[in-house]
């Protein structure tokens, strides 16, 4: 999936030199994140970001107040 996305991004730089804008395929990452599976993935990403933020804030509070 990552390689497909990188190829698509690279093609965006030369799209107007070789293609008309209407011929370019859509972003492969956006295709994956649509539908029910996309909602599940998006929710999982939000949960991970929340957990990381909580862990960071907790560690920061311990450094400041845990002396």
Z-matrix of the N, CA and C atoms (Angstrom, degrees):
N
C 1 1.438
C 2 1.537 1 110.20
N 3 1.342 2 116.30 1 -41.13
C 4 1.461 3 119.93 2 -179.53
C 5 1.528 4 110.71 3 -63.06
N 6 1.333 5 117.08 4 -43.37
C 7 1.459 6 120.41 5 -179.19
C 8 1.526 7 111.24 6 -65.19
N 9 1.327 8 116.14 7 -38.41
C 10 1.456 9 119.77 8 178.08
C 11 1.533 10 110.20 9 -63.22
N 12 1.307 11 116.29 10 -42.32
C 13 1.471 12 121.21 11 179.23
C 14 1.530 13 110.30 12 -64.82
N 15 1.333 14 117.81 13 -42.67
C 16 1.466 15 120.73 14 -179.49
C 17 1.534 16 110.75 15 -65.02
N 18 1.317 17 116.71 16 -38.87
C 19 1.463 18 119.93 17 177.90
C 20 1.526 19 110.09 18 -64.58
N 21 1.320 20 116.59 19 -40.52
C 22 1.460 21 120.48 20 179.30
C 23 1.530 22 110.08 21 -64.62
N 24 1.338 23 117.42 22 -43.26
C 25 1.464 24 120.25 23 179.35
C 26 1.529 25 111.37 24 -63.48
N 27 1.320 26 117.08 25 -40.93
C 28 1.465 27 120.54 26 178.05
C 29 1.525 28 110.58 27 -63.34
N 30 1.321 29 116.76 28 -37.57
C 31 1.461 30 120.24 29 179.94
C 32 1.521 31 111.86 30 -66.84
N 33 1.318 32 117.59 31 -25.67
C 34 1.461 33 120.28 32 -179.98
C 35 1.527 34 111.84 33 -64.26
N 36 1.323 35 116.65 34 -29.99
C 37 1.460 36 119.90 35 -179.63
C 38 1.528 37 112.15 36 -69.93
N 39 1.297 38 117.33 37 -31.49
C 40 1.460 39 120.60 38 -177.25
C 41 1.525 40 112.38 39 -110.68
N 42 1.299 41 117.49 40 10.07
C 43 1.462 42 121.44 41 -174.31
C 44 1.526 43 111.97 42 -57.98
N 45 1.303 44 116.83 43 -43.96
C 46 1.455 45 119.20 44 -174.87
C 47 1.519 46 112.26 45 -77.58
N 48 1.325 47 117.70 46 -16.55
C 49 1.457 48 120.68 47 176.96
C 50 1.531 49 111.12 48 -79.80
N 51 1.321 50 117.94 49 -29.95
C 52 1.458 51 121.10 50 -174.29
C 53 1.522 52 114.58 51 -117.26
N 54 1.315 53 118.16 52 -22.22
C 55 1.460 54 120.89 53 -174.69
C 56 1.513 55 110.03 54 -130.77
N 57 1.299 56 114.21 55 157.36
C 58 1.458 57 116.60 56 166.04
C 59 1.525 58 106.11 57 -82.17
N 60 1.310 59 118.88 58 150.64
C 61 1.470 60 120.39 59 -174.57
C 62 1.528 61 113.32 60 -56.77
N 63 1.301 62 117.92 61 -29.86
C 64 1.461 63 120.72 62 -179.65
C 65 1.519 64 113.87 63 -71.15
N 66 1.322 65 118.10 64 -17.43
C 67 1.465 66 121.29 65 -177.62
C 68 1.523 67 113.09 66 -89.08
N 69 1.315 68 117.50 67 -12.27
C 70 1.459 69 119.69 68 -178.35
C 71 1.524 70 109.97 69 -70.97
N 72 1.311 71 116.97 70 136.19
C 73 1.464 72 119.38 71 177.50
C 74 1.532 73 109.88 72 -69.34
N 75 1.320 74 116.54 73 157.27
C 76 1.463 75 119.15 74 179.50
C 77 1.528 76 111.20 75 -70.55
N 78 1.303 77 115.28 76 165.26
C 79 1.462 78 122.23 77 179.23
C 80 1.534 79 109.51 78 -61.48
N 81 1.341 80 118.43 79 121.74
C 82 1.467 81 120.15 80 -178.10
C 83 1.518 82 112.93 81 -65.08
N 84 1.319 83 117.80 82 -28.48
C 85 1.463 84 120.68 83 179.85
C 86 1.523 85 110.64 84 -69.00
N 87 1.324 86 117.05 85 -38.48
C 88 1.460 87 120.17 86 179.12
C 89 1.518 88 111.10 87 -69.35
N 90 1.319 89 118.51 88 -30.27
C 91 1.454 90 121.04 89 178.53
C 92 1.519 91 110.73 90 -66.91
N 93 1.309 92 117.46 91 -36.17
C 94 1.461 93 121.59 92 -178.02
C 95 1.516 94 110.88 93 -71.88
N 96 1.314 95 117.33 94 -34.41
C 97 1.456 96 121.30 95 -172.94
C 98 1.526 97 111.97 96 -86.84
N 99 1.307 98 119.02 97 9.00
C 100 1.455 99 120.55 98 176.98
C 101 1.516 100 109.91 99 -97.82
N 102 1.303 101 116.54 100 159.61
C 103 1.459 102 120.77 101 178.79
C 104 1.513 103 112.43 102 82.50
N 105 1.327 104 116.74 103 -173.09
C 106 1.458 105 122.03 104 -177.29
C 107 1.523 106 111.48 105 -63.33
N 108 1.318 107 117.54 106 -42.22
C 109 1.460 108 119.82 107 178.97
C 110 1.521 109 110.03 108 -62.00
N 111 1.313 110 116.93 109 -37.34
C 112 1.455 111 120.98 110 177.80
C 113 1.510 112 111.97 111 -64.81
N 114 1.323 113 117.14 112 -38.20
C 115 1.465 114 120.38 113 177.50
C 116 1.518 115 110.42 114 -64.57
N 117 1.330 116 116.73 115 -41.21
C 118 1.461 117 120.50 116 178.38
C 119 1.521 118 110.87 117 -63.44
N 120 1.317 119 116.41 118 -42.70
C 121 1.468 120 120.94 119 -179.85
C 122 1.519 121 109.81 120 -65.66
N 123 1.322 122 116.90 121 -44.67
C 124 1.457 123 120.60 122 -179.77
C 125 1.533 124 110.59 123 -62.26
N 126 1.317 125 117.28 124 -41.38
C 127 1.466 126 120.75 125 178.40
C 128 1.526 127 111.12 126 -65.51
N 129 1.324 128 116.72 127 -39.27
C 130 1.459 129 120.38 128 178.12
C 131 1.530 130 110.95 129 -64.44
N 132 1.315 131 116.76 130 -40.24
C 133 1.462 132 120.66 131 178.18
C 134 1.522 133 109.99 132 -63.16
N 135 1.339 134 117.24 133 -43.64
C 136 1.462 135 119.94 134 178.07
C 137 1.530 136 110.99 135 -61.96
N 138 1.331 137 117.40 136 -40.71
C 139 1.472 138 121.03 137 179.70
C 140 1.528 139 110.84 138 -64.19
N 141 1.312 140 116.96 139 -40.96
C 142 1.465 141 120.68 140 179.23
C 143 1.525 142 110.03 141 -65.03
N 144 1.319 143 116.65 142 -43.41
C 145 1.466 144 119.81 143 179.52
C 146 1.521 145 111.24 144 -63.36
N 147 1.340 146 117.16 145 -40.51
C 148 1.466 147 120.29 146 176.47
C 149 1.520 148 110.97 147 -60.95
N 150 1.348 149 116.16 148 -46.20
C 151 1.462 150 120.51 149 -178.20
C 152 1.529 151 111.16 150 -62.93
N 153 1.316 152 117.32 151 -42.56
C 154 1.467 153 121.03 152 179.61
C 155 1.527 154 110.14 153 -64.45
N 156 1.331 155 116.87 154 -42.43
C 157 1.462 156 120.12 155 179.28
C 158 1.527 157 110.76 156 -63.34
N 159 1.315 158 117.15 157 -42.94
C 160 1.466 159 120.34 158 178.69
C 161 1.522 160 110.55 159 -62.67
N 162 1.327 161 117.44 160 -44.22
C 163 1.463 162 120.55 161 179.11
C 164 1.527 163 111.19 162 -62.99
N 165 1.324 164 116.52 163 -40.82
C 166 1.466 165 120.31 164 179.28
C 167 1.525 166 110.37 165 -64.94
N 168 1.340 167 116.50 166 -47.53
C 169 1.463 168 120.18 167 -179.98
C 170 1.523 169 111.53 168 -62.03
N 171 1.329 170 117.24 169 -38.36
C 172 1.455 171 121.17 170 178.78
C 173 1.523 172 110.50 171 -64.53
N 174 1.308 173 117.11 172 -45.53
C 175 1.471 174 120.83 173 179.10
C 176 1.520 175 110.84 174 -64.38
N 177 1.326 176 116.32 175 -39.24
C 178 1.469 177 120.30 176 179.20
C 179 1.527 178 110.16 177 -64.70
N 180 1.317 179 117.52 178 -42.46
C 181 1.465 180 121.26 179 179.42
C 182 1.526 181 110.68 180 -64.93
N 183 1.300 182 117.74 181 -39.11
C 184 1.467 183 120.73 182 178.24
C 185 1.514 184 111.48 183 -64.04
N 186 1.330 185 116.68 184 -39.42
C 187 1.473 186 120.08 185 178.81
C 188 1.526 187 110.48 186 -65.68
N 189 1.328 188 117.36 187 -39.46
C 190 1.453 189 120.69 188 -176.02
C 191 1.521 190 112.60 189 -78.53
N 192 1.336 191 117.23 190 -40.46
C 193 1.455 192 121.04 191 -171.16
C 194 1.514 193 114.31 192 -112.42
N 195 1.291 194 117.86 193 -3.93
C 196 1.445 195 120.15 194 -173.88
C 197 1.517 196 115.14 195 -91.89
N 198 1.294 197 117.63 196 16.96
C 199 1.466 198 120.32 197 -176.44
C 200 1.482 199 112.92 198 -77.65
